Amino acid sequence: MWTTTTIERDGVRLACHDSGGPGPVALLLHGLAGQSGEWEPLARLLRGHYRLIALDQRGHGRSEPRPADTSRAAFTADVAAVISGLGVGPVILAGQSLGGVTALQAAAARPDLVRALLLVEAGAEAGGPELPGQIAGWLDSWPRPFAGRRDAVAFFGGGRVGEGWATGLVAADGGLGPAFDRDTLVNVITDHTRRANWAAWSGLTCPVSVLLGERGVLPAQEVAEMRRLLPRARFVTVPGAGHDVHLERPDETARELHRLARSGALVA
């Protein structure tokens, strides 16, 4: 069972879903348009071994839906505020997609709060200038509302991925709709296109693993440059998986988190 705790930073409400229990603490960060509930498949595998804290990042889930500040710096500062506010650092920090970018930035900015870093389908390059338009078009393609959960699962591709995305929908207009503001998320992704994170990546001092889907979205040249700049980092490609590795293959995600928890120094 998750318990929900609210941390407030600069007037912004941040909802943290906490499994409690013994073991190392892992803080989990979802991607753009996601929410904390998508970590439930991983949580089922890890309960009893870790204390898991899944954060609804600003603009998502039960956190502040329309924050004035949607910068990457604000997301990074939120992570530090949650870890410090809950008194749980240093943590294993895991993030998928844009949540992975936040995790990378937080680990670089506050190495005292992060004992190990797991990036799931996330890299160090900035998004291209075309990305905000692509995201806006994708969000605009969502039915408003979805007639029901079955329709939502099918829209998001079915299977574990469809179920994971459908979990984040809320009651709206006689059906189901997103728990976020569309323009807020476009602003979030727009800031991501303004600067890359190569310096932060190169300066990481904690153990690092990068989990990639065989059918994922990270360009091969970006992965190659990440390997070159941080040769001690571990890269694992999950056969058959796409961008939502944590939903498609929570077992592989759990295995890599276990490896990080056991290792004081990363094995290349």
KASUL-V793387 format. One record per residue. N is the residue number from 1. RES is the residue in three letters. OMEGA is omega in radians with two decimals (none if undefined). Layout:
N/RES/OMEGA, N/RES/OMEGA
//
This chain:
1/MET/3.06, 2/TRP/2.91, 3/THR/-3.08, 4/THR/3.08, 5/THR/3.13, 6/THR/3.01, 7/ILE/3.11, 8/GLU/3.08, 9/ARG/-3.13, 10/ASP/3.09, 11/GLY/3.14, 12/VAL/-3.13, 13/ARG/3.13, 14/LEU/-3.11, 15/ALA/-3.13, 16/CYS/-3.12, 17/HIS/-2.88, 18/ASP/3.12, 19/SER/-3.04, 20/GLY/3.07, 21/GLY/-3.07, 22/PRO/3.05, 23/GLY/3.11, 24/PRO/3.13, 25/VAL/3.05, 26/ALA/3.08, 27/LEU/-2.99, 28/LEU/-3.09, 29/LEU/3.12, 30/HIS/3.11, 31/GLY/-3.14, 32/LEU/-3.14, 33/ALA/3.10, 34/GLY/3.13, 35/GLN/-2.98, 36/SER/-3.08, 37/GLY/-3.12, 38/GLU/3.07, 39/TRP/-3.08, 40/GLU/3.10, 41/PRO/3.08, 42/LEU/-3.11, 43/ALA/3.14, 44/ARG/3.14, 45/LEU/-2.98, 46/LEU/-3.11, 47/ARG/-3.10, 48/GLY/3.13, 49/HIS/-3.09, 50/TYR/2.86, 51/ARG/-3.06, 52/LEU/3.08, 53/ILE/3.14, 54/ALA/-3.08, 55/LEU/2.87, 56/ASP/-3.09, 57/GLN/-3.10, 58/ARG/-3.10, 59/GLY/-3.04, 60/HIS/2.99, 61/GLY/-3.11, 62/ARG/3.07, 63/SER/-3.11, 64/GLU/-3.03, 65/PRO/-3.07, 66/ARG/3.13, 67/PRO/3.13, 68/ALA/-3.11, 69/ASP/3.13, 70/THR/-3.10, 71/SER/3.06, 72/ARG/3.12, 73/ALA/3.13, 74/ALA/3.11, 75/PHE/-3.14, 76/THR/3.13, 77/ALA/3.09, 78/ASP/-3.13, 79/VAL/3.12, 80/ALA/-3.14, 81/ALA/3.14, 82/VAL/-3.12, 83/ILE/-3.14, 84/SER/-3.10, 85/GLY/3.12, 86/LEU/3.11, 87/GLY/-3.01, 88/VAL/-3.06, 89/GLY/-0.09, 90/PRO/-3.05, 91/VAL/2.83, 92/ILE/-3.06, 93/LEU/-3.12, 94/ALA/3.12, 95/GLY/3.12, 96/GLN/3.07, 97/SER/-3.12, 98/LEU/3.01, 99/GLY/3.06, 100/GLY/3.07, 101/VAL/3.08, 102/THR/3.13, 103/ALA/3.10, 104/LEU/-3.13, 105/GLN/-3.13, 106/ALA/3.14, 107/ALA/3.12, 108/ALA/-3.08, 109/ALA/-3.08, 110/ARG/-3.12, 111/PRO/3.11, 112/ASP/-3.09, 113/LEU/-3.03, 114/VAL/3.14, 115/ARG/3.11, 116/ALA/-3.04, 117/LEU/3.07, 118/LEU/3.08, 119/LEU/3.13, 120/VAL/-3.13, 121/GLU/3.12, 122/ALA/-3.10, 123/GLY/-3.02, 124/ALA/-3.10, 125/GLU/3.04, 126/ALA/3.03, 127/GLY/3.12, 128/GLY/-3.09, 129/PRO/3.14, 130/GLU/-3.00, 131/LEU/-3.14, 132/PRO/3.12, 133/GLY/3.11, 134/GLN/3.13, 135/ILE/3.12, 136/ALA/3.12, 137/GLY/3.12, 138/TRP/3.14, 139/LEU/3.14, 140/ASP/-3.14, 141/SER/-3.13, 142/TRP/3.02, 143/PRO/3.11, 144/ARG/-0.07, 145/PRO/2.87, 146/PHE/-3.12, 147/ALA/-3.13, 148/GLY/-3.07, 149/ARG/-3.12, 150/ARG/3.12, 151/ASP/3.14, 152/ALA/3.12, 153/VAL/3.14, 154/ALA/-3.14, 155/PHE/-3.10, 156/PHE/3.00, 157/GLY/3.12, 158/GLY/3.09, 159/GLY/-3.09, 160/ARG/3.14, 161/VAL/3.12, 162/GLY/3.10, 163/GLU/-3.12, 164/GLY/3.12, 165/TRP/-3.12, 166/ALA/3.14, 167/THR/-3.08, 168/GLY/-3.12, 169/LEU/-3.13, 170/VAL/3.12, 171/ALA/-3.12, 172/ALA/3.00, 173/ASP/3.11, 174/GLY/3.11, 175/GLY/3.14, 176/LEU/3.13, 177/GLY/-3.10, 178/PRO/3.10, 179/ALA/3.11, 180/PHE/3.09, 181/ASP/-3.05, 182/ARG/-3.09, 183/ASP/3.10, 184/THR/-3.12, 185/LEU/3.06, 186/VAL/3.07, 187/ASN/3.12, 188/VAL/-3.09, 189/ILE/3.11, 190/THR/3.12, 191/ASP/3.14, 192/HIS/-3.11, 193/THR/-2.98, 194/ARG/-3.12, 195/ARG/3.07, 196/ALA/-3.05, 197/ASN/-3.09, 198/TRP/3.13, 199/ALA/3.12, 200/ALA/3.13, 201/TRP/-3.08, 202/SER/-3.07, 203/GLY/-3.13, 204/LEU/-3.12, 205/THR/-3.11, 206/CYS/2.99, 207/PRO/-3.05, 208/VAL/2.97, 209/SER/3.08, 210/VAL/-3.13, 211/LEU/-3.07, 212/LEU/3.00, 213/GLY/3.09, 214/GLU/3.10, 215/ARG/-3.10, 216/GLY/-2.99, 217/VAL/-3.11, 218/LEU/3.11, 219/PRO/-3.12, 220/ALA/-3.12, 221/GLN/3.07, 222/GLU/3.10, 223/VAL/3.13, 224/ALA/3.13, 225/GLU/3.07, 226/MET/3.09, 227/ARG/-3.09, 228/ARG/-3.06, 229/LEU/-3.14, 230/LEU/-3.02, 231/PRO/3.13, 232/ARG/3.13, 233/ALA/-3.14, 234/ARG/3.11, 235/PHE/3.14, 236/VAL/3.08, 237/THR/-3.10, 238/VAL/-3.11, 239/PRO/3.04, 240/GLY/-3.06, 241/ALA/3.06, 242/GLY/-3.06, 243/HIS/-3.09, 244/ASP/-3.10, 245/VAL/-3.08, 246/HIS/3.08, 247/LEU/-3.11, 248/GLU/-3.06, 249/ARG/3.12, 250/PRO/3.11, 251/ASP/3.11, 252/GLU/3.10, 253/THR/3.11, 254/ALA/-3.13, 255/ARG/-3.12, 256/GLU/3.08, 257/LEU/3.06, 258/HIS/-3.12, 259/ARG/3.12, 260/LEU/-3.13, 261/ALA/-3.11, 262/ARG/-2.96, 263/SER/2.98, 264/GLY/3.06, 265/ALA/-3.04, 266/LEU/3.05, 267/VAL/-3.08, 268/ALA/none
//
